[in-house]
Amino acid sequence: MSLGKTLGAQFEISVDGKPRSYRDRKAVAMEAAEYLKRKHPHSEVVVKDLASGKETVVAYKTEAAPR
């Protein structure tokens, strides 16, 4: 089964250079990428704007402890 580009997708999320997901809104793409980064902290997770080609590398963020 191959992952194809979803119709209307504007952002591609990749893990270690392999496309994993496509999203239509930047906020949703960044949220999904942050989730993937938490699951794979030693991998490079990138969100790519398909229109402009700009890539944003997602940094690992630790979750704050509840008070």
CHARMM-style PDB file with segment names, atoms N, HN, CA, C and O in Angstrom:
ATOM      1  N   MET     1       0.852  -1.177   0.000  1.00  0.00      PROA
ATOM      2  CA  MET     1       0.000   0.000   0.000  1.00  0.00      PROA
ATOM      3  C   MET     1       0.893   1.234   0.000  1.00  0.00      PROA
ATOM      4  O   MET     1       1.775   1.364   0.849  1.00  0.00      PROA
ATOM      5  N   SER     2       0.674   2.121  -0.929  1.00  0.00      PROA
ATOM      6  HN  SER     2      -0.043   2.015  -1.619  1.00  0.00      PROA
ATOM      7  CA  SER     2       1.500   3.329  -0.988  1.00  0.00      PROA
ATOM      8  C   SER     2       0.697   4.541  -0.523  1.00  0.00      PROA
ATOM      9  O   SER     2      -0.526   4.596  -0.646  1.00  0.00      PROA
ATOM     10  N   LEU     3       1.428   5.494   0.009  1.00  0.00      PROA
ATOM     11  HN  LEU     3       2.422   5.449   0.109  1.00  0.00      PROA
ATOM     12  CA  LEU     3       0.818   6.733   0.492  1.00  0.00      PROA
ATOM     13  C   LEU     3       0.839   7.731  -0.650  1.00  0.00      PROA
ATOM     14  O   LEU     3       1.910   8.127  -1.110  1.00  0.00      PROA
ATOM     15  N   GLY     4      -0.320   8.136  -1.105  1.00  0.00      PROA
ATOM     16  HN  GLY     4      -1.190   7.814  -0.731  1.00  0.00      PROA
ATOM     17  CA  GLY     4      -0.401   9.098  -2.195  1.00  0.00      PROA
ATOM     18  C   GLY     4      -0.740  10.476  -1.674  1.00  0.00      PROA
ATOM     19  O   GLY     4      -1.300  10.622  -0.588  1.00  0.00      PROA
ATOM     20  N   LYS     5      -0.399  11.484  -2.452  1.00  0.00      PROA
ATOM     21  HN  LYS     5       0.056  11.366  -3.335  1.00  0.00      PROA
ATOM     22  CA  LYS     5      -0.701  12.858  -2.070  1.00  0.00      PROA
ATOM     23  C   LYS     5      -2.212  13.062  -2.097  1.00  0.00      PROA
ATOM     24  O   LYS     5      -2.866  12.806  -3.108  1.00  0.00      PROA
ATOM     25  N   THR     6      -2.752  13.521  -0.989  1.00  0.00      PROA
ATOM     26  HN  THR     6      -2.221  13.729  -0.167  1.00  0.00      PROA
ATOM     27  CA  THR     6      -4.182  13.757  -0.865  1.00  0.00      PROA
ATOM     28  C   THR     6      -4.572  14.990  -1.669  1.00  0.00      PROA
ATOM     29  O   THR     6      -3.854  15.990  -1.683  1.00  0.00      PROA
ATOM     30  N   LEU     7      -5.709  14.908  -2.331  1.00  0.00      PROA
ATOM     31  HN  LEU     7      -6.293  14.096  -2.320  1.00  0.00      PROA
ATOM     32  CA  LEU     7      -6.205  16.030  -3.115  1.00  0.00      PROA
ATOM     33  C   LEU     7      -6.432  17.231  -2.202  1.00  0.00      PROA
ATOM     34  O   LEU     7      -7.126  17.105  -1.193  1.00  0.00      PROA
ATOM     35  N   GLY     8      -5.876  18.370  -2.525  1.00  0.00      PROA
ATOM     36  HN  GLY     8      -5.312  18.472  -3.344  1.00  0.00      PROA
ATOM     37  CA  GLY     8      -6.029  19.573  -1.722  1.00  0.00      PROA
ATOM     38  C   GLY     8      -4.967  19.737  -0.645  1.00  0.00      PROA
ATOM     39  O   GLY     8      -4.978  20.729   0.084  1.00  0.00      PROA
ATOM     40  N   ALA     9      -4.059  18.790  -0.536  1.00  0.00      PROA
ATOM     41  HN  ALA     9      -4.050  17.984  -1.128  1.00  0.00      PROA
ATOM     42  CA  ALA     9      -3.015  18.880   0.485  1.00  0.00      PROA
ATOM     43  C   ALA     9      -2.043  20.002   0.141  1.00  0.00      PROA
ATOM     44  O   ALA     9      -1.635  20.157  -1.010  1.00  0.00      PROA
ATOM     45  N   GLN    10      -1.680  20.778   1.150  1.00  0.00      PROA
ATOM     46  HN  GLN    10      -2.011  20.653   2.086  1.00  0.00      PROA
ATOM     47  CA  GLN    10      -0.737  21.872   0.953  1.00  0.00      PROA
ATOM     48  C   GLN    10       0.569  21.643   1.709  1.00  0.00      PROA
ATOM     49  O   GLN    10       1.563  22.327   1.461  1.00  0.00      PROA
ATOM     50  N   PHE    11       0.566  20.667   2.644  1.00  0.00      PROA
ATOM     51  HN  PHE    11      -0.241  20.112   2.846  1.00  0.00      PROA
ATOM     52  CA  PHE    11       1.738  20.413   3.464  1.00  0.00      PROA
ATOM     53  C   PHE    11       2.034  18.928   3.521  1.00  0.00      PROA
ATOM     54  O   PHE    11       1.128  18.107   3.663  1.00  0.00      PROA
ATOM     55  N   GLU    12       3.319  18.588   3.408  1.00  0.00      PROA
ATOM     56  HN  GLU    12       4.055  19.255   3.292  1.00  0.00      PROA
ATOM     57  CA  GLU    12       3.773  17.207   3.492  1.00  0.00      PROA
ATOM     58  C   GLU    12       4.571  17.038   4.779  1.00  0.00      PROA
ATOM     59  O   GLU    12       5.426  17.867   5.091  1.00  0.00      PROA
ATOM     60  N   ILE    13       4.301  15.980   5.524  1.00  0.00      PROA
ATOM     61  HN  ILE    13       3.607  15.306   5.270  1.00  0.00      PROA
ATOM     62  CA  ILE    13       5.048  15.681   6.740  1.00  0.00      PROA
ATOM     63  C   ILE    13       5.905  14.464   6.447  1.00  0.00      PROA
ATOM     64  O   ILE    13       5.392  13.425   6.029  1.00  0.00      PROA
ATOM     65  N   SER    14       7.219  14.586   6.665  1.00  0.00      PROA
ATOM     66  HN  SER    14       7.636  15.430   7.004  1.00  0.00      PROA
ATOM     67  CA  SER    14       8.108  13.464   6.415  1.00  0.00      PROA
ATOM     68  C   SER    14       8.940  13.148   7.652  1.00  0.00      PROA
ATOM     69  O   SER    14       9.277  14.029   8.442  1.00  0.00      PROA
ATOM     70  N   VAL    15       9.260  11.863   7.796  1.00  0.00      PROA
ATOM     71  HN  VAL    15       8.986  11.147   7.154  1.00  0.00      PROA
ATOM     72  CA  VAL    15      10.108  11.391   8.882  1.00  0.00      PROA
ATOM     73  C   VAL    15      11.338  10.768   8.227  1.00  0.00      PROA
ATOM     74  O   VAL    15      11.229   9.818   7.453  1.00  0.00      PROA
ATOM     75  N   ASP    16      12.511  11.320   8.551  1.00  0.00      PROA
ATOM     76  HN  ASP    16      12.598  12.092   9.180  1.00  0.00      PROA
ATOM     77  CA  ASP    16      13.779  10.872   7.964  1.00  0.00      PROA
ATOM     78  C   ASP    16      13.719  10.834   6.435  1.00  0.00      PROA
ATOM     79  O   ASP    16      14.226   9.907   5.806  1.00  0.00      PROA
ATOM     80  N   GLY    17      13.091  11.856   5.852  1.00  0.00      PROA
ATOM     81  HN  GLY    17      12.679  12.610   6.363  1.00  0.00      PROA
ATOM     82  CA  GLY    17      13.051  11.994   4.403  1.00  0.00      PROA
ATOM     83  C   GLY    17      11.965  11.202   3.703  1.00  0.00      PROA
ATOM     84  O   GLY    17      11.807  11.324   2.488  1.00  0.00      PROA
ATOM     85  N   LYS    18      11.214  10.393   4.433  1.00  0.00      PROA
ATOM     86  HN  LYS    18      11.342  10.294   5.420  1.00  0.00      PROA
ATOM     87  CA  LYS    18      10.153   9.594   3.827  1.00  0.00      PROA
ATOM     88  C   LYS    18       8.797  10.222   4.132  1.00  0.00      PROA
ATOM     89  O   LYS    18       8.447  10.382   5.301  1.00  0.00      PROA
ATOM     90  N   PRO    19       8.022  10.585   3.096  1.00  0.00      PROA
ATOM     91  CA  PRO    19       6.710  11.190   3.336  1.00  0.00      PROA
ATOM     92  C   PRO    19       5.816  10.263   4.149  1.00  0.00      PROA
ATOM     93  O   PRO    19       5.696   9.075   3.848  1.00  0.00      PROA
ATOM     94  N   ARG    20       5.189  10.823   5.186  1.00  0.00      PROA
ATOM     95  HN  ARG    20       5.287  11.787   5.430  1.00  0.00      PROA
ATOM     96  CA  ARG    20       4.328  10.037   6.066  1.00  0.00      PROA
ATOM     97  C   ARG    20       2.883  10.493   6.040  1.00  0.00      PROA
ATOM     98  O   ARG    20       1.976   9.691   6.266  1.00  0.00      PROA
ATOM     99  N   SER    21       2.652  11.793   5.762  1.00  0.00      PROA
ATOM    100  HN  SER    21       3.388  12.444   5.579  1.00  0.00      PROA
ATOM    101  CA  SER    21       1.297  12.312   5.833  1.00  0.00      PROA
ATOM    102  C   SER    21       1.200  13.611   5.047  1.00  0.00      PROA
ATOM    103  O   SER    21       2.202  14.285   4.807  1.00  0.00      PROA
ATOM    104  N   TYR    22      -0.015  13.951   4.652  1.00  0.00      PROA
ATOM    105  HN  TYR    22      -0.829  13.404   4.847  1.00  0.00      PROA
ATOM    106  CA  TYR    22      -0.296  15.208   3.963  1.00  0.00      PROA
ATOM    107  C   TYR    22      -1.446  15.896   4.679  1.00  0.00      PROA
ATOM    108  O   TYR    22      -2.400  15.242   5.100  1.00  0.00      PROA
ATOM    109  N   ARG    23      -1.359  17.206   4.817  1.00  0.00      PROA
ATOM    110  HN  ARG    23      -0.584  17.738   4.474  1.00  0.00      PROA
ATOM    111  CA  ARG    23      -2.400  17.988   5.494  1.00  0.00      PROA
ATOM    112  C   ARG    23      -2.721  19.231   4.661  1.00  0.00      PROA
ATOM    113  O   ARG    23      -1.907  19.681   3.854  1.00  0.00      PROA
ATOM    114  N   ASP    24      -3.918  19.775   4.872  1.00  0.00      PROA
ATOM    115  HN  ASP    24      -4.579  19.410   5.528  1.00  0.00      PROA
ATOM    116  CA  ASP    24      -4.341  20.946   4.106  1.00  0.00      PROA
ATOM    117  C   ASP    24      -4.116  22.255   4.840  1.00  0.00      PROA
ATOM    118  O   ASP    24      -4.101  23.310   4.207  1.00  0.00      PROA
ATOM    119  N   ARG    25      -3.940  22.223   6.168  1.00  0.00      PROA
ATOM    120  HN  ARG    25      -3.952  21.365   6.682  1.00  0.00      PROA
ATOM    121  CA  ARG    25      -3.707  23.452   6.932  1.00  0.00      PROA
ATOM    122  C   ARG    25      -2.398  23.351   7.697  1.00  0.00      PROA
ATOM    123  O   ARG    25      -2.039  22.284   8.194  1.00  0.00      PROA
ATOM    124  N   LYS    26      -1.685  24.476   7.787  1.00  0.00      PROA
ATOM    125  HN  LYS    26      -1.978  25.343   7.383  1.00  0.00      PROA
ATOM    126  CA  LYS    26      -0.370  24.480   8.429  1.00  0.00      PROA
ATOM    127  C   LYS    26      -0.457  24.132   9.912  1.00  0.00      PROA
ATOM    128  O   LYS    26       0.370  23.370  10.414  1.00  0.00      PROA
ATOM    129  N   ALA    27      -1.444  24.678  10.619  1.00  0.00      PROA
ATOM    130  HN  ALA    27      -2.115  25.297  10.211  1.00  0.00      PROA
ATOM    131  CA  ALA    27      -1.565  24.413  12.051  1.00  0.00      PROA
ATOM    132  C   ALA    27      -1.764  22.920  12.310  1.00  0.00      PROA
ATOM    133  O   ALA    27      -1.185  22.367  13.245  1.00  0.00      PROA
ATOM    134  N   VAL    28      -2.572  22.278  11.491  1.00  0.00      PROA
ATOM    135  HN  VAL    28      -3.042  22.727  10.731  1.00  0.00      PROA
ATOM    136  CA  VAL    28      -2.825  20.842  11.643  1.00  0.00      PROA
ATOM    137  C   VAL    28      -1.565  20.046  11.291  1.00  0.00      PROA
ATOM    138  O   VAL    28      -1.245  19.059  11.953  1.00  0.00      PROA
ATOM    139  N   ALA    29      -0.856  20.479  10.250  1.00  0.00      PROA
ATOM    140  HN  ALA    29      -1.116  21.281   9.712  1.00  0.00      PROA
ATOM    141  CA  ALA    29       0.382  19.799   9.852  1.00  0.00      PROA
ATOM    142  C   ALA    29       1.434  19.897  10.951  1.00  0.00      PROA
ATOM    143  O   ALA    29       2.118  18.914  11.238  1.00  0.00      PROA
ATOM    144  N   MET    30       1.574  21.065  11.568  1.00  0.00      PROA
ATOM    145  HN  MET    30       1.018  21.864  11.336  1.00  0.00      PROA
ATOM    146  CA  MET    30       2.563  21.238  12.635  1.00  0.00      PROA
ATOM    147  C   MET    30       2.194  20.395  13.854  1.00  0.00      PROA
ATOM    148  O   MET    30       3.068  19.801  14.485  1.00  0.00      PROA
ATOM    149  N   GLU    31       0.924  20.343  14.182  1.00  0.00      PROA
ATOM    150  HN  GLU    31       0.214  20.826  13.669  1.00  0.00      PROA
ATOM    151  CA  GLU    31       0.460  19.528  15.315  1.00  0.00      PROA
ATOM    152  C   GLU    31       0.771  18.047  15.070  1.00  0.00      PROA
ATOM    153  O   GLU    31       1.265  17.355  15.961  1.00  0.00      PROA
ATOM    154  N   ALA    32       0.480  17.573  13.867  1.00  0.00      PROA
ATOM    155  HN  ALA    32       0.079  18.136  13.144  1.00  0.00      PROA
ATOM    156  CA  ALA    32       0.754  16.176  13.523  1.00  0.00      PROA
ATOM    157  C   ALA    32       2.251  15.896  13.531  1.00  0.00      PROA
ATOM    158  O   ALA    32       2.680  14.831  13.974  1.00  0.00      PROA
ATOM    159  N   ALA    33       3.046  16.842  13.047  1.00  0.00      PROA
ATOM    160  HN  ALA    33       2.697  17.707  12.687  1.00  0.00      PROA
ATOM    161  CA  ALA    33       4.501  16.673  13.018  1.00  0.00      PROA
ATOM    162  C   ALA    33       5.074  16.639  14.435  1.00  0.00      PROA
ATOM    163  O   ALA    33       5.987  15.862  14.715  1.00  0.00      PROA
ATOM    164  N   GLU    34       4.549  17.467  15.321  1.00  0.00      PROA
ATOM    165  HN  GLU    34       3.807  18.098  15.094  1.00  0.00      PROA
ATOM    166  CA  GLU    34       5.011  17.452  16.713  1.00  0.00      PROA
ATOM    167  C   GLU    34       4.676  16.118  17.374  1.00  0.00      PROA
ATOM    168  O   GLU    34       5.466  15.604  18.166  1.00  0.00      PROA
ATOM    169  N   TYR    35       3.523  15.561  17.058  1.00  0.00      PROA
ATOM    170  HN  TYR    35       2.881  15.979  16.414  1.00  0.00      PROA
ATOM    171  CA  TYR    35       3.150  14.249  17.581  1.00  0.00      PROA
ATOM    172  C   TYR    35       4.139  13.181  17.087  1.00  0.00      PROA
ATOM    173  O   TYR    35       4.615  12.357  17.868  1.00  0.00      PROA
ATOM    174  N   LEU    36       4.439  13.209  15.789  1.00  0.00      PROA
ATOM    175  HN  LEU    36       4.053  13.879  15.155  1.00  0.00      PROA
ATOM    176  CA  LEU    36       5.393  12.248  15.234  1.00  0.00      PROA
ATOM    177  C   LEU    36       6.774  12.408  15.858  1.00  0.00      PROA
ATOM    178  O   LEU    36       7.471  11.420  16.091  1.00  0.00      PROA
ATOM    179  N   LYS    37       7.168  13.645  16.129  1.00  0.00      PROA
ATOM    180  HN  LYS    37       6.602  14.447  15.940  1.00  0.00      PROA
ATOM    181  CA  LYS    37       8.476  13.889  16.740  1.00  0.00      PROA
ATOM    182  C   LYS    37       8.525  13.318  18.158  1.00  0.00      PROA
ATOM    183  O   LYS    37       9.558  12.797  18.578  1.00  0.00      PROA
ATOM    184  N   ARG    38       7.419  13.412  18.899  1.00  0.00      PROA
ATOM    185  HN  ARG    38       6.580  13.835  18.558  1.00  0.00      PROA
ATOM    186  CA  ARG    38       7.376  12.807  20.233  1.00  0.00      PROA
ATOM    187  C   ARG    38       7.471  11.287  20.144  1.00  0.00      PROA
ATOM    188  O   ARG    38       8.074  10.653  21.010  1.00  0.00      PROA
ATOM    189  N   LYS    39       6.884  10.702  19.111  1.00  0.00      PROA
ATOM    190  HN  LYS    39       6.394  11.217  18.408  1.00  0.00      PROA
ATOM    191  CA  LYS    39       6.941   9.253  18.923  1.00  0.00      PROA
ATOM    192  C   LYS    39       8.308   8.787  18.421  1.00  0.00      PROA
ATOM    193  O   LYS    39       8.735   7.672  18.720  1.00  0.00      PROA
ATOM    194  N   HSD    40       8.991   9.641  17.659  1.00  0.00      PROA
ATOM    195  HN  HSD    40       8.644  10.547  17.415  1.00  0.00      PROA
ATOM    196  CA  HSD    40      10.298   9.312  17.070  1.00  0.00      PROA
ATOM    197  C   HSD    40      11.291  10.434  17.381  1.00  0.00      PROA
ATOM    198  O   HSD    40      11.675  11.181  16.480  1.00  0.00      PROA
ATOM    199  N   PRO    41      11.713  10.563  18.646  1.00  0.00      PROA
ATOM    200  CA  PRO    41      12.547  11.714  19.037  1.00  0.00      PROA
ATOM    201  C   PRO    41      13.917  11.778  18.372  1.00  0.00      PROA
ATOM    202  O   PRO    41      14.510  12.854  18.296  1.00  0.00      PROA
ATOM    203  N   HSD    42      14.428  10.659  17.893  1.00  0.00      PROA
ATOM    204  HN  HSD    42      13.947   9.785  17.955  1.00  0.00      PROA
ATOM    205  CA  HSD    42      15.758  10.658  17.280  1.00  0.00      PROA
ATOM    206  C   HSD    42      15.705  10.769  15.755  1.00  0.00      PROA
ATOM    207  O   HSD    42      16.741  10.709  15.094  1.00  0.00      PROA
ATOM    208  N   SER    43      14.524  10.927  15.206  1.00  0.00      PROA
ATOM    209  HN  SER    43      13.682  10.976  15.744  1.00  0.00      PROA
ATOM    210  CA  SER    43      14.345  11.056  13.762  1.00  0.00      PROA
ATOM    211  C   SER    43      14.141  12.514  13.390  1.00  0.00      PROA
ATOM    212  O   SER    43      13.713  13.326  14.210  1.00  0.00      PROA
ATOM    213  N   GLU    44      14.453  12.834  12.135  1.00  0.00      PROA
ATOM    214  HN  GLU    44      14.800  12.175  11.469  1.00  0.00      PROA
ATOM    215  CA  GLU    44      14.220  14.188  11.634  1.00  0.00      PROA
ATOM    216  C   GLU    44      12.799  14.254  11.080  1.00  0.00      PROA
ATOM    217  O   GLU    44      12.448  13.520  10.157  1.00  0.00      PROA
ATOM    218  N   VAL    45      11.986  15.141  11.652  1.00  0.00      PROA
ATOM    219  HN  VAL    45      12.271  15.738  12.402  1.00  0.00      PROA
ATOM    220  CA  VAL    45      10.605  15.328  11.204  1.00  0.00      PROA
ATOM    221  C   VAL    45      10.519  16.711  10.554  1.00  0.00      PROA
ATOM    222  O   VAL    45      10.899  17.716  11.156  1.00  0.00      PROA
ATOM    223  N   VAL    46      10.019  16.745   9.327  1.00  0.00      PROA
ATOM    224  HN  VAL    46       9.711  15.929   8.838  1.00  0.00      PROA
ATOM    225  CA  VAL    46       9.989  17.981   8.543  1.00  0.00      PROA
ATOM    226  C   VAL    46       8.591  18.208   7.980  1.00  0.00      PROA
ATOM    227  O   VAL    46       7.938  17.278   7.507  1.00  0.00      PROA
ATOM    228  N   VAL    47       8.142  19.466   8.039  1.00  0.00      PROA
ATOM    229  HN  VAL    47       8.672  20.222   8.423  1.00  0.00      PROA
ATOM    230  CA  VAL    47       6.894  19.874   7.389  1.00  0.00      PROA
ATOM    231  C   VAL    47       7.295  20.708   6.177  1.00  0.00      PROA
ATOM    232  O   VAL    47       8.007  21.703   6.305  1.00  0.00      PROA
ATOM    233  N   LYS    48       6.831  20.295   5.001  1.00  0.00      PROA
ATOM    234  HN  LYS    48       6.252  19.486   4.896  1.00  0.00      PROA
ATOM    235  CA  LYS    48       7.176  20.989   3.758  1.00  0.00      PROA
ATOM    236  C   LYS    48       5.930  21.626   3.160  1.00  0.00      PROA
ATOM    237  O   LYS    48       4.913  20.963   2.957  1.00  0.00      PROA
ATOM    238  N   ASP    49       6.024  22.931   2.880  1.00  0.00      PROA
ATOM    239  HN  ASP    49       6.850  23.470   3.045  1.00  0.00      PROA
ATOM    240  CA  ASP    49       4.965  23.655   2.184  1.00  0.00      PROA
ATOM    241  C   ASP    49       5.091  23.291   0.704  1.00  0.00      PROA
ATOM    242  O   ASP    49       6.081  23.642   0.062  1.00  0.00      PROA
ATOM    243  N   LEU    50       4.106  22.596   0.166  1.00  0.00      PROA
ATOM    244  HN  LEU    50       3.302  22.310   0.688  1.00  0.00      PROA
ATOM    245  CA  LEU    50       4.194  22.120  -1.212  1.00  0.00      PROA
ATOM    246  C   LEU    50       4.118  23.244  -2.236  1.00  0.00      PROA
ATOM    247  O   LEU    50       4.608  23.081  -3.354  1.00  0.00      PROA
ATOM    248  N   ALA    51       3.519  24.376  -1.888  1.00  0.00      PROA
ATOM    249  HN  ALA    51       3.121  24.508  -0.980  1.00  0.00      PROA
ATOM    250  CA  ALA    51       3.414  25.497  -2.819  1.00  0.00      PROA
ATOM    251  C   ALA    51       4.735  26.235  -2.970  1.00  0.00      PROA
ATOM    252  O   ALA    51       5.157  26.542  -4.085  1.00  0.00      PROA
ATOM    253  N   SER    52       5.390  26.521  -1.839  1.00  0.00      PROA
ATOM    254  HN  SER    52       5.046  26.272  -0.934  1.00  0.00      PROA
ATOM    255  CA  SER    52       6.622  27.307  -1.886  1.00  0.00      PROA
ATOM    256  C   SER    52       7.890  26.463  -1.807  1.00  0.00      PROA
ATOM    257  O   SER    52       8.966  26.919  -2.194  1.00  0.00      PROA
ATOM    258  N   GLY    53       7.768  25.236  -1.307  1.00  0.00      PROA
ATOM    259  HN  GLY    53       6.894  24.866  -0.993  1.00  0.00      PROA
ATOM    260  CA  GLY    53       8.935  24.374  -1.147  1.00  0.00      PROA
ATOM    261  C   GLY    53       9.677  24.595   0.165  1.00  0.00      PROA
ATOM    262  O   GLY    53      10.677  23.929   0.431  1.00  0.00      PROA
ATOM    263  N   LYS    54       9.192  25.529   0.989  1.00  0.00      PROA
ATOM    264  HN  LYS    54       8.380  26.070   0.772  1.00  0.00      PROA
ATOM    265  CA  LYS    54       9.834  25.827   2.269  1.00  0.00      PROA
ATOM    266  C   LYS    54       9.658  24.653   3.227  1.00  0.00      PROA
ATOM    267  O   LYS    54       8.567  24.098   3.357  1.00  0.00      PROA
ATOM    268  N   GLU    55      10.761  24.282   3.902  1.00  0.00      PROA
ATOM    269  HN  GLU    55      11.647  24.733   3.797  1.00  0.00      PROA
ATOM    270  CA  GLU    55      10.731  23.179   4.854  1.00  0.00      PROA
ATOM    271  C   GLU    55      10.968  23.686   6.267  1.00  0.00      PROA
ATOM    272  O   GLU    55      11.815  24.552   6.490  1.00  0.00      PROA
ATOM    273  N   THR    56      10.215  23.144   7.223  1.00  0.00      PROA
ATOM    274  HN  THR    56       9.527  22.441   7.041  1.00  0.00      PROA
ATOM    275  CA  THR    56      10.346  23.497   8.631  1.00  0.00      PROA
ATOM    276  C   THR    56      10.673  22.226   9.399  1.00  0.00      PROA
ATOM    277  O   THR    56       9.886  21.280   9.414  1.00  0.00      PROA
ATOM    278  N   VAL    57      11.853  22.209  10.043  1.00  0.00      PROA
ATOM    279  HN  VAL    57      12.492  22.978  10.031  1.00  0.00      PROA
ATOM    280  CA  VAL    57      12.256  21.063  10.849  1.00  0.00      PROA
ATOM    281  C   VAL    57      11.601  21.203  12.220  1.00  0.00      PROA
ATOM    282  O   VAL    57      11.673  22.262  12.843  1.00  0.00      PROA
ATOM    283  N   VAL    58      10.969  20.140  12.681  1.00  0.00      PROA
ATOM    284  HN  VAL    58      10.911  19.280  12.174  1.00  0.00      PROA
ATOM    285  CA  VAL    58      10.254  20.149  13.958  1.00  0.00      PROA
ATOM    286  C   VAL    58      11.209  19.731  15.068  1.00  0.00      PROA
ATOM    287  O   VAL    58      11.877  18.702  14.973  1.00  0.00      PROA
ATOM    288  N   ALA    59      11.266  20.550  16.131  1.00  0.00      PROA
ATOM    289  HN  ALA    59      10.724  21.387  16.208  1.00  0.00      PROA
ATOM    290  CA  ALA    59      12.140  20.263  17.273  1.00  0.00      PROA
ATOM    291  C   ALA    59      11.371  19.463  18.309  1.00  0.00      PROA
ATOM    292  O   ALA    59      10.150  19.578  18.419  1.00  0.00      PROA
ATOM    293  N   TYR    60      12.092  18.657  19.061  1.00  0.00      PROA
ATOM    294  HN  TYR    60      13.084  18.563  18.971  1.00  0.00      PROA
ATOM    295  CA  TYR    60      11.477  17.870  20.131  1.00  0.00      PROA
ATOM    296  C   TYR    60      11.160  18.793  21.301  1.00  0.00      PROA
ATOM    297  O   TYR    60      12.014  19.544  21.773  1.00  0.00      PROA
ATOM    298  N   LYS    61       9.913  18.718  21.757  1.00  0.00      PROA
ATOM    299  HN  LYS    61       9.220  18.108  21.374  1.00  0.00      PROA
ATOM    300  CA  LYS    61       9.485  19.538  22.894  1.00  0.00      PROA
ATOM    301  C   LYS    61       9.031  18.600  23.999  1.00  0.00      PROA
ATOM    302  O   LYS    61       8.192  17.728  23.776  1.00  0.00      PROA
ATOM    303  N   THR    62       9.583  18.781  25.181  1.00  0.00      PROA
ATOM    304  HN  THR    62      10.265  19.489  25.361  1.00  0.00      PROA
ATOM    305  CA  THR    62       9.134  17.980  26.310  1.00  0.00      PROA
ATOM    306  C   THR    62       7.819  18.553  26.806  1.00  0.00      PROA
ATOM    307  O   THR    62       7.588  19.760  26.733  1.00  0.00      PROA
ATOM    308  N   GLU    63       6.982  17.702  27.297  1.00  0.00      PROA
ATOM    309  HN  GLU    63       7.169  16.721  27.357  1.00  0.00      PROA
ATOM    310  CA  GLU    63       5.686  18.159  27.796  1.00  0.00      PROA
ATOM    311  C   GLU    63       5.869  18.662  29.230  1.00  0.00      PROA
ATOM    312  O   GLU    63       6.567  18.043  30.033  1.00  0.00      PROA
ATOM    313  N   ALA    64       5.244  19.769  29.530  1.00  0.00      PROA
ATOM    314  HN  ALA    64       4.677  20.272  28.877  1.00  0.00      PROA
ATOM    315  CA  ALA    64       5.331  20.351  30.870  1.00  0.00      PROA
ATOM    316  C   ALA    64       4.513  19.502  31.848  1.00  0.00      PROA
ATOM    317  O   ALA    64       3.428  19.023  31.519  1.00  0.00      PROA
ATOM    318  N   ALA    65       5.051  19.330  33.039  1.00  0.00      PROA
ATOM    319  HN  ALA    65       5.932  19.719  33.307  1.00  0.00      PROA
ATOM    320  CA  ALA    65       4.334  18.566  34.072  1.00  0.00      PROA
ATOM    321  C   ALA    65       3.192  19.410  34.624  1.00  0.00      PROA
ATOM    322  O   ALA    65       3.354  20.609  34.848  1.00  0.00      PROA
ATOM    323  N   PRO    66       2.027  18.777  34.846  1.00  0.00      PROA
ATOM    324  CA  PRO    66       0.904  19.536  35.419  1.00  0.00      PROA
ATOM    325  C   PRO    66       1.200  19.979  36.841  1.00  0.00      PROA
ATOM    326  O   PRO    66       1.887  19.283  37.588  1.00  0.00      PROA
ATOM    327  N   ARG    67       0.686  21.121  37.204  1.00  0.00      PROA
ATOM    328  HN  ARG    67       0.127  21.686  36.597  1.00  0.00      PROA
ATOM    329  CA  ARG    67       0.930  21.653  38.570  1.00  0.00      PROA
ATOM    330  C   ARG    67      -0.198  21.330  39.474  1.00  0.00      PROA
ATOM    331  OT1 ARG    67      -0.170  21.693  40.650  1.00  0.00      PROA
TER     332      ARG     67
END
